[in-house]
Amino acid sequence: MGPAKDLPPGLPPAHSRKWHNRRWWDQLGYLRVRSLGNPQWPRDMPWLITWLRRERSTALPADQGLYDEAITAARHYARLPRRAPEAEHAWDRLLKPVDELLTRRQTRHLTATHEARTGRSDAGS
């Protein structure tokens, strides 16, 4: 297994205190920083595929295609020998749609937070 993969912008590092509350509304992000980005994680593909399918079932329609990409990449990775030269490239292909999902989620979160703050300050005027 290769080195830890860089996290998408806006995602706190694995040991950040921000995960104390964030992991409840951003379980995919928590999984990404604590497991998927950890080179020591055993890469349990059957579990991960089941987890991604469950997440997909409640995802926004616009995000479901990225879950499909991640599931397809996980299936491909599962068929490769772990020591195969292309295994790390296949893992990166799995992380790409996951990171795009997290980037979208972060953008939506920041937008909702901004709108909530703006709405509250407008209501008090």
Secondary structure, 3 states (H helix, E strand, C coil): CCCCCCCCCCCCCCCCCCHHHHHHHCHHHHHHHHHHCCCCCCCCHHHHHHHHHHHHHCCCHHHHHHHHHHHHHHHHHHHCCCCCCCHHHHHHHHHHHHHHHHHHHHHHHHHHHHHHHHHHHHHCC
